[in-house]
């Protein structure tokens, strides 16, 4: 029964991590930019939810109507002001830029909130339901459900809209996309905005499930990178599958062995998979055309 409970917990937590990692893999797929700031962006989203819910009294779910537009604008602005001007060595320079963005955001959060751990609370944060001897946390059910809905919306945007076609064309061949009239810079800015906006939603859920401060971003970005690498850079659905696999493995090992080994196996699984499939589960070895 403990193993089954670990599987359930891993699947539900995997949905949350898939949401947090989807923005990271989406941005890389379109721009080939490793958004090293994604961890602190999630933490920023958690802090925004904390401020609106704790100090203003807005329900955490309702705060998404405020935080997602704010975070989208942040992502759009970062591209327009910092990434768009880069003309040479874009991969390396953009990585350095996003690292600098992460450091600045972390510093600001540390000055404003200090190092004290905080958490977002709601009436449904601690309740749960029991089915066949298994416990299902209402909060994690909410996190999994919201993650599934937002990822489904992302799928519709990618594969059922004109913008999605432009985005996928940019992903495959940015030069050809420009030749057929696609505004690659606008697509890239919007993509980064969407990725950061998803970080707001992930941050709201992260802040409700974990205590956090600005330094929480380091462990978070390392775990998100593991998930995205395992799923395959650029594959949103790969990130979802990888997140569920990794969290299930971690929770089961933690239950039957030790929580410490649960975290260690998280990285051992990545190493084992990449030995046989370097591009990840759903990634491709081919380099996109320039």
RAWOMO-V362044 format. One record per residue. N is the residue number from 1. D_CENTER is the distance of its C-alpha to the mean C-alpha in Angstrom with 1 decimal. Layout:
BEGIN
n & d_center
N & D_CENTER
N & D_CENTER
END
This chain:
BEGIN
n & d_center
1 & 30.5
2 & 28.3
3 & 26.8
4 & 26.1
5 & 24.6
6 & 22.3
7 & 21.3
8 & 20.7
9 & 18.6
10 & 16.5
11 & 16.0
12 & 15.1
13 & 12.6
14 & 11.2
15 & 10.4
16 & 8.3
17 & 6.3
18 & 6.3
19 & 5.0
20 & 2.0
21 & 2.7
22 & 4.8
23 & 5.0
24 & 5.6
25 & 8.0
26 & 9.4
27 & 10.5
28 & 12.0
29 & 13.7
30 & 15.4
31 & 16.1
32 & 15.9
33 & 14.3
34 & 12.1
35 & 10.1
36 & 11.1
37 & 10.5
38 & 6.7
39 & 7.7
40 & 10.5
41 & 9.0
42 & 7.3
43 & 10.8
44 & 12.5
45 & 11.2
46 & 12.6
47 & 15.7
48 & 16.3
49 & 16.2
50 & 18.5
51 & 20.9
52 & 21.3
53 & 21.7
54 & 23.7
55 & 25.9
56 & 26.2
57 & 26.0
58 & 23.5
59 & 21.9
60 & 18.2
61 & 17.6
62 & 19.8
63 & 18.1
64 & 15.3
65 & 18.3
66 & 18.5
67 & 15.2
68 & 13.4
69 & 16.5
70 & 16.6
71 & 13.1
72 & 13.8
73 & 17.1
74 & 15.7
75 & 13.6
76 & 16.7
77 & 19.0
78 & 17.3
79 & 17.9
80 & 21.3
81 & 22.6
82 & 21.1
83 & 19.9
84 & 22.4
85 & 25.5
86 & 24.6
87 & 27.0
88 & 27.5
89 & 25.4
90 & 22.3
91 & 19.9
92 & 21.2
93 & 21.8
94 & 18.4
95 & 16.8
96 & 19.3
97 & 18.7
98 & 15.0
99 & 16.1
100 & 18.7
101 & 16.4
102 & 14.5
103 & 17.9
104 & 19.3
105 & 16.7
106 & 17.0
107 & 20.8
108 & 21.0
109 & 19.1
110 & 21.4
111 & 24.4
112 & 23.8
113 & 22.7
114 & 24.0
115 & 22.8
116 & 23.5
117 & 21.0
118 & 20.3
119 & 18.7
120 & 18.4
121 & 21.1
122 & 22.3
123 & 25.2
124 & 23.1
125 & 21.2
126 & 23.8
127 & 25.3
128 & 25.1
129 & 27.1
130 & 29.0
131 & 29.7
132 & 32.0
133 & 31.6
134 & 27.8
135 & 25.8
136 & 22.9
137 & 21.3
138 & 21.2
139 & 18.0
140 & 16.1
141 & 17.8
142 & 16.6
143 & 13.0
144 & 13.4
145 & 15.5
146 & 13.3
147 & 10.3
148 & 13.1
149 & 14.6
150 & 11.7
151 & 11.0
152 & 14.8
153 & 15.1
154 & 12.8
155 & 15.2
156 & 18.1
157 & 17.2
158 & 16.8
159 & 20.0
160 & 22.2
161 & 22.4
162 & 24.2
163 & 21.1
164 & 19.3
165 & 22.3
166 & 22.4
167 & 18.7
168 & 19.6
169 & 22.8
170 & 21.2
171 & 19.0
172 & 22.2
173 & 24.7
174 & 24.1
175 & 27.9
176 & 29.0
177 & 26.7
178 & 28.5
179 & 31.8
180 & 31.4
181 & 30.6
182 & 26.8
183 & 25.6
184 & 23.0
185 & 22.3
186 & 21.7
187 & 19.4
188 & 17.4
189 & 17.3
190 & 16.3
191 & 13.5
192 & 12.1
193 & 12.9
194 & 11.0
195 & 7.7
196 & 8.5
197 & 9.7
198 & 6.8
199 & 5.7
200 & 9.2
201 & 9.0
202 & 6.5
203 & 8.7
204 & 11.7
205 & 11.2
206 & 10.3
207 & 13.4
208 & 15.5
209 & 15.0
210 & 15.2
211 & 17.5
212 & 16.0
213 & 17.3
214 & 16.4
215 & 16.8
216 & 14.1
217 & 11.6
218 & 13.5
219 & 13.0
220 & 9.3
221 & 8.8
222 & 11.4
223 & 9.9
224 & 6.6
225 & 9.2
226 & 11.5
227 & 9.5
228 & 9.0
229 & 12.6
230 & 13.9
231 & 12.7
232 & 13.9
233 & 12.5
234 & 12.5
235 & 12.4
236 & 10.0
237 & 12.3
238 & 12.6
239 & 9.0
240 & 10.0
241 & 13.4
242 & 12.4
243 & 10.3
244 & 13.3
245 & 15.8
246 & 14.6
247 & 14.3
248 & 17.7
249 & 19.3
250 & 18.3
251 & 19.6
252 & 22.7
253 & 23.6
254 & 23.2
255 & 25.5
256 & 28.2
257 & 28.2
258 & 26.5
259 & 23.2
260 & 23.6
261 & 23.9
262 & 20.9
263 & 18.7
264 & 20.9
265 & 20.8
266 & 17.0
267 & 17.8
268 & 21.1
269 & 19.7
270 & 17.7
271 & 20.9
272 & 23.0
273 & 21.1
274 & 20.9
275 & 24.6
276 & 25.4
277 & 22.6
278 & 21.4
279 & 19.3
280 & 17.2
281 & 17.6
282 & 17.1
283 & 17.2
284 & 20.4
285 & 22.7
286 & 24.2
287 & 23.4
288 & 23.0
289 & 26.1
290 & 26.4
END
